[in-house]
Amino acid sequence: MSDSIAQASGAVAKAAEIMTLARCEGRVKVGQTEEAPRIGVFVCHCGINIGGVVNVPEVVKYSMTLPNVVYAEDNLYTCSSEGLNRIKEGIKKYNLNRVVVASCTPRTHEPLFRATCEEAGVNKYLFEMANVREQCSWVHMHMPKEATRKAKDIVRMAVARARLLEPRKDIEIDVRPAALVIGAGVAGMNAALRLANQGFKVYLVEREPDVGGMLKRLHRIYPTWQTASEVLEPMVRAVKSHKRIELLTSTIIKSVKGFIGNFNIIVDSMGKEVMFKVGTIIVATGAIEHEPIGLYGYGKYEGVITQLQLEEILRDGRLGMLKAVVMILCVEAREPNGRAYCGRICCATSIKNALLIKRASQETDVYILYRDIQAYGKELEEHYRAAREAGITFINYALDNPPKVLDEPFGRLKVKVYDVLLHMDIEIQCDLIVLSTPMIQHVHGKELSRMLKVPLGTDEFFLEAHLKLKPVDFATDGIYVCGTAHGPKDVSESVIQAYAAASRASIPMAIGKVRSEAIIASVNESKCMGCGLCKDVCRFGAIVMEGRRAKVMELLCKGCGVCAASCPSSSLIMRHFTDRQIIAQIDAALR
């Protein structure tokens, strides 16, 4: 009886497998004809990254047994020029109409392989990538047999999906040769000048009555020791005199609609509503200094100030004669339960200002109380050494035992600190305490984040699309970021990033057109109930309701799939990631 049941179960399983294969059988449309899938599989050794763990030849041999695979080979480095040429040769020699590459992450290499397929005459959407490095060899490096078996599973799933892929065409968009730069600080002005010098119309919008941002509040710039005015004034003159830059001060962004190439902007400029259209947007809104109200006597004692306030005192020549100055670093920064990020410029700014005080008065004792000194780069390391040679005292304190500030008679202050290196308590009588606090995002930046639908990171600064691959791009096409809006950085770093953002923004405007991927959502109107849930969950604003039906704004859609996953009637379909394709992969995994 049990044997009969087992035989019946086996027959059912076999029938299910046959049905799955039949369901997964796909045909690709080429021109006006349909051809059966002819799949080529290229398995990469990736040096020893994959080949040192996975038995690559065995995976290649297995690939040839899969349905519709007519050719398979292994390459030492598939992403090399030789490996890419092998793909092109394989497409031509074996008349391949779909390609599977089993190698590393699609995030970095899929565009390269797609472009190779297109060069050989295969639509890029007929390419599929199997990640057998990050998802297999790297995580199972001590299990070669099991890793090889898993690599076969991953390739089988990729082939199952590749059989159902369909050729698609990118959406082409015209791009207006004009840009909006939000924020007229050092980053915003440099970005505007770079774009304007390339011949593009630039709208430079600043909320404050005058330009310059935080730079106009500084005294001197490290490592050049130039005064801030020496850096700022030529820049301001260039911006105000440039015929292609329309400077709008005392202006607030009211509305941003549209997409890359065609953004519709409404601003309130001194009570007057102004409307214009641009192709790209650069966010350079800057940041503000955190005020540590209630810490170390700030706001209570007149002699407790921040580094930015000290900059203004030095700039105006109001420092006077002081016997001792204490600077406390990492105030409300690098704290596990608070602001976990480093202020980056706090150490360098403290060293610079300490040297300025010392040079103004050799008799003034200057103490820097630190947890760690971040003096990165050759120039800052030289400043640090110069500070020690000038007699500035550095005292190391611990996070769990911060300095204490006490009030003394005759307007003086006392700082009590435990020196971690000397293992002893030290008391310092001083006239001035300077707190080094981190830059933070201002409330206007948070409002702009919601308006532009671009994200903020855990530190509340604007978050780029990818730290290495797209360091000044947002996930939303056509919008870029630079300067301290992105995070704490000094003037030179802000300028460099402004150049990068301007370069990125100029590319689509110079070309005049931009392509958007066809991996987007579409609506089956006959099934749509008009509940509007898809519109609510779309973070890119790509879905609108027209009557009782949802409509996808194709140029705004990023193909994330949240709408399709949320749709109760299954009326939303993800092109290039259809249910049928995903189910084919699942069936292949369980087979």
Buried (B, 14 or more C-beta within 10 A) or exposed (E): EEEEEEEEEEEEEEEEEEEBBEEBBBBBEBEEEEEEBBBBBBBBBBEEBBBEBBBBEBBBBBBEEBBBBBBBBBBEBBBEEEBBEBBBEBBEEEEBBBBBBBBBEBEEBBEEBBEBBBEBEBBBBBBBBBBBBEBBBBEBBEBBEEBBBBBBBBBBBBBBBBBBBBBBEEBEBEBBBBBBBBBBBBBBBBBBBBBBBBEBBBBBBBBBEEBBBBBBBBBBBBBEEEBBBEBBEEBBEBBEEBEBBBBBBBBBBBEBEBBBBBBEBBBBBEEEEBEBBBBBBBBBBBBBBBBBEEBBBBEEBEBBBBBBBBBBBBBEEEBEEBEBBBBBBBBBBBEEEEBEBBBBBBBBBBBBBBBBBBEBBEEBBBBBBBBEBBBEEEBBEEBBEEBEEBEBBBBBBEEEEBBBBEEEEEEBBBBEBBBEEEEEEBEBBBBBBBBBBBBBBBEBBEEBBEEBBBBBEEBBBBBBBEEEEEBBBBBBBBBBBBBBBBBBBBBBBBBBBBBBBBBBBBEBBEEEEBEBBBBBBBBEEEEBEBBEBBBEBBEBBBBBBEEEBBBBBBBBBBBBBBBBEBBEEEBBBBBBBBEEBBBBBEBBEEB
